[in-house]
Amino acid sequence: MKLTMTNEGRVSPPLYLNYGDIRKSYFCLKALDHTIRQNIITAIEDLEENATAKLVAQALKLEQSVVTKHLNILSRAKLVAGKKNKANQVIYSLDEKMIGKAIKLASVLSVDK
């Protein structure tokens, strides 16, 4: 779609922005834009079905409280999900569909040099 400016200074065709979607996309990309959170995603992928906050913290040599804080951010951004197992431990898994959408969005928004 090609956007042009009208004589009245408006964009044609009109843009219909869903600010809720923009806010969600921003939050998701911001959640990914942190080295610790990127490392947590990699650790969850490596640990597969055993990705507890404790094991992720051990793998990254970080305090569990730091990992938990970042896992909460990733969870709120819908990039990871936690589910309790029979031992009442929270096992984290990646939402690969959401991560894929975020990567696609980032690539579309990146400026070519």
C-alpha positions in Angstrom: 0.0 0.0 0.0 1.4 3.4 -1.0 0.6 6.3 1.2 0.4 9.8 -0.2 -0.3 13.3 1.2 -3.4 15.1 0.2 -3.6 18.8 -0.4 -5.1 19.1 3.1 -2.0 17.6 4.6 -3.7 14.2 5.4 -2.4 10.8 4.6 -4.3 8.9 1.9 -5.5 6.2 2.2 -6.4 7.0 5.9 -4.4 5.2 8.5 -6.5 3.2 11.0 -4.2 2.5 14.0 -5.1 0.1 16.8 -3.3 1.7 19.7 -4.0 -1.3 21.9 -2.1 -3.5 19.4 0.7 -0.9 19.2 1.1 -0.9 23.0 1.2 -4.7 23.1 3.8 -4.8 20.3 5.9 -2.2 22.0 5.8 -4.1 25.3 6.7 -7.4 23.6 9.7 -5.9 21.7 10.8 -4.0 24.8 10.7 -7.3 26.8 13.0 -8.9 24.2 15.4 -5.9 24.2 17.4 -7.0 27.2 20.4 -9.3 27.4 19.3 -11.2 30.5 15.9 -11.9 29.0 17.5 -13.0 25.7 19.7 -15.4 27.7 16.7 -16.7 29.7 14.9 -17.5 26.4 17.9 -19.4 25.2 18.2 -21.2 28.6 14.5 -22.2 28.5 15.0 -23.6 25.0 18.1 -25.6 26.1 16.4 -26.9 29.3 13.3 -28.0 27.4 10.7 -29.5 29.8 12.9 -28.8 32.9 13.0 -25.0 32.8 12.3 -23.9 36.3 13.5 -20.5 37.6 16.1 -22.3 39.7 17.6 -24.3 36.8 17.6 -21.2 34.5 19.3 -19.2 37.3 21.9 -21.9 37.7 22.5 -22.2 33.9 23.0 -18.4 33.7 24.9 -18.1 37.0 22.4 -15.5 38.2 20.4 -15.1 41.4 17.0 -16.8 41.2 15.3 -13.6 42.2 16.8 -11.8 39.2 15.7 -14.6 36.9 12.2 -14.6 38.4 11.9 -10.8 37.9 12.8 -11.2 34.2 10.6 -14.3 33.7 7.7 -12.2 35.0 8.4 -9.5 32.4 8.6 -12.2 29.7 5.4 -13.8 30.9 3.5 -10.5 30.9 4.7 -10.0 27.3 3.3 -13.5 26.5 6.7 -14.7 25.3 6.9 -17.4 28.0 4.3 -19.3 29.9 4.6 -21.0 33.3 2.8 -24.1 34.3 2.9 -26.0 37.6 4.0 -29.6 37.6 3.1 -32.3 40.0 5.8 -31.2 42.4 4.3 -27.7 42.4 7.2 -26.3 40.5 6.6 -23.7 37.8 8.0 -25.0 34.5 8.6 -22.3 31.9 8.1 -22.8 28.2 8.5 -20.5 25.2 5.5 -19.3 23.2 7.3 -19.8 19.9 4.4 -18.3 17.9 4.6 -15.1 19.9 8.4 -14.9 19.7 8.1 -15.5 15.9 5.6 -12.7 15.6 8.0 -10.4 17.6 10.9 -11.3 15.4 8.9 -10.7 12.2 7.7 -7.3 13.6 11.2 -6.3 14.5 12.5 -7.2 11.0 9.7 -5.2 9.3 10.4 -2.2 11.5 14.2 -2.3 11.1 15.6 0.4 8.9 17.7 -0.7 6.0 21.0 1.0 5.7 
